[in-house]
Amino acid sequence: MDLTGAPTRSLLRVVHLGVDGRAGLRLRELGLRPGAVVEVTHDARAQGRVVAVGAERFALDRHTCTRIAVEPA
């Protein structure tokens, strides 16, 4: 499943990060990389999601969320 289908308030493990270029590099710098455990904290519906990686929280647009594969942690 990707981040758009993930339920809020559940712990998820990133399986694949299908974001290339500078955006992909920035996400990896923020800790969003394969193997990382994340939590979807807010669902902004058509806008995207807010995810937590450790103590950090950041918003991702819907298109980016569709490119991040996750599984239950």
C-alpha positions as CSV (number, residue, x, y, z in Angstrom):
1,M,0.0,0.0,0.0
2,D,1.1,3.6,-0.4
3,L,0.8,6.5,2.1
4,T,-2.6,7.6,0.7
5,G,-4.2,4.3,1.8
6,A,-2.5,4.1,5.1
7,P,-4.7,4.6,8.2
8,T,-3.9,7.5,10.5
9,R,-2.3,6.8,13.9
10,S,-0.7,3.6,12.8
11,L,2.9,2.7,12.7
12,L,4.2,2.0,9.2
13,R,7.5,0.9,7.7
14,V,8.7,2.5,4.5
15,V,9.3,-0.3,1.9
16,H,10.1,1.8,-1.1
17,L,10.7,5.5,-1.8
18,G,9.8,6.2,-5.4
19,V,10.7,9.9,-5.3
20,D,13.8,10.9,-7.4
21,G,16.0,13.9,-7.6
22,R,16.2,16.7,-5.1
23,A,12.8,15.9,-3.5
24,G,13.9,12.3,-2.9
25,L,17.2,13.5,-1.4
26,R,15.4,15.9,0.9
27,L,12.9,13.2,2.1
28,R,15.9,10.9,2.9
29,E,17.5,13.7,4.8
30,L,14.3,14.1,6.8
31,G,14.5,10.4,7.7
32,L,11.9,9.1,5.3
33,R,13.8,6.2,3.7
34,P,13.3,2.5,3.3
35,G,13.2,0.8,6.7
36,A,12.1,3.9,8.5
37,V,9.1,3.7,10.8
38,V,6.6,6.5,10.2
39,E,3.2,7.5,11.5
40,V,0.5,9.3,9.5
41,T,-0.7,11.9,12.0
42,H,-3.2,13.8,9.9
43,D,-5.1,13.1,6.7
44,A,-5.6,16.2,4.6
45,R,-7.8,14.3,2.2
46,A,-7.1,15.4,-1.4
47,Q,-4.2,17.6,-0.2
48,G,-2.0,14.9,1.2
49,R,-0.8,13.7,4.6
50,V,1.2,14.8,7.6
51,V,3.7,12.2,8.7
52,A,5.9,11.8,11.7
53,V,9.4,10.4,11.6
54,G,10.6,10.3,15.2
55,A,9.9,13.7,16.7
56,E,9.8,15.4,13.3
57,R,6.5,16.1,11.4
58,F,6.1,17.2,7.9
59,A,3.4,17.5,5.2
60,L,3.5,15.6,2.0
61,D,1.4,16.3,-1.0
62,R,-0.9,13.6,-2.4
63,H,1.2,12.9,-5.5
64,T,4.3,12.3,-3.3
65,C,2.3,10.0,-0.9
66,T,1.3,7.8,-3.9
67,R,5.0,7.2,-4.5
68,I,5.9,6.0,-1.0
69,A,5.2,2.3,-0.4
70,V,4.6,1.3,3.2
71,E,3.6,-1.8,5.3
72,P,2.4,-2.2,8.9
73,A,5.4,-2.0,11.3
